[in-house]
C-alpha cells in the first residue's frame, strides 16, 4: 500500500482533504455534496529478514508463504519478495488454506459531535444505514469469504473458476502459470471463525464521532498514531491493536498461523481522532509483527456512503488482497504512481489495491446482497514483461491494459 509512515501520506493529502471537507459543509444540497477520499496504508515488518520469515513458514510457525524473484522490463533490475500461499510458478495443483479469525471491534466514543452516534458496533443492527444486516453478518456472507464463480474481466472475460474474490484474483493474477491446473490452484481463507465482539472506549482526545456529511448516519475517527496502532502508523510503541493481539494470543484465540481480521463499522483512522479527517482518513491497512511473524488486517465496513469509490466490502477486498501479495509490507517494485488513491506521487511497492483505489468492479450479488469489490492490479503491472494475468490484462477487470510504464518521478 502507501508509504509506511502515515505522516508523509497525510502531509501530501491534507490540503486536498481539508478543501473537500470545507466544500461538504458549505453545501446545503446533500445530493450535490462531494464524497470524501479514503486512503489505505500498511505496516512494515521490521527486525526480521525474509530468510527468517521463510524458515518460520517452512516450520509452520507462521502462515504459508513463498518467495519470488523477477527481473523487471520496466527498469532491468531484479526484485525479490514474499507472498502468502504456495508458488504459482511451478504449475502445481495445490490448495493452500489459511485459517482466518474475524475480530469485530465495537468503539464507544467519549467525545461526540452534536447529533452523532457514540457507539459503532459491527455486530449491532442498523436498519437505517445497513438494512440487509449487520456489518458482521454481511461480511461473513460476502464473496470475500465465500466462493463465487468469477469471470475476469467481469464482462466478456475468462472464467477463472470458483473461489473467494481474492483467491480468484490470485488465480487470475498468475493465470499463465495456473490455468494448466484447471480449478485446482487456490489460496483460500479457511476455516473462518468469529470471535465475540471486542469492546473499546476511546478516550477523549483520541477519537470522536461525527454526523456523516451528506451521507447516512454517523462515522467515527480514531487516532491511529497515538491510540490504535502506533507502530503501523509511523510511531514507536504499542496501542490498542497490539494489546488486543497480545490478549487474544494469550487466550489461544489467534496466533501467527492464522489471519486475524479486525472488522470496524463506520470507523476510520485519522492522524488525530479529534479532527474530522483533515489530515486524511485511512479506511484500512494490513501489517505484520514478529518473530514469530503475526500478519493481520484491519478494515472499515462503510455504510455511510460519504467516501468516494468505497462501498460496504470494498475496503476489505483491498486489504485482504494486499495482505496476500505483500504480507510483510516490504515487497519492492520499480517506481509507479500518478494513479489510484494518490495521483500526485510515486510508490515503489507491491500494493495491489492502491493503483486502483476507488475503482470498483461490477457489483457481485450473493446471499441477497449486492457487494462492492475493488478492482486490483496484477503482478505484471508492477514489474512489466508479458502479462502473466488472465486475458493478457494487467488488472482483474481490464482497466489496466499495459504495465505501469516509465518509472514514476
Buried (B, 14 or more C-beta within 10 A) or exposed (E): BBBBBBBEBBEBBBEEBBEBBEBBEEBEEEEEBBBBBBBBBBBBBEEBEBEBBBEBBEEEBBBBBBBBEBEBEBBEEEBEBBBBBBBBBEEBEBBBEBBBBBBBBBBBBBBBEEEBBBBBBBBBEBEEBBEBBBBBBBBBBBBBBBBBEBBBBBEEBBEBBEBBBBBBBBBBBBBBBBBEBEBEBBBBBBEBEBBEBBEBEBEEBBBBBBBBBBBBBBBBBBBBBBBBBBBBBBBEEEBBBBEBBBEBBEEEBBBBBBBBBBBBBBBBBBBBBBBBBBBBBBBBBBBBBBBBBBBBBBBBBBBBBBBEBBBBBBBBBBBBBBBBBBBBBBBBBBBBBBBBBBEEBEBBBBBBBBBBBBBBBEBBEBBEBEBBBBBBBBBBBBBBEEBBBBBBBBBBBBBBEEBBEEBBE
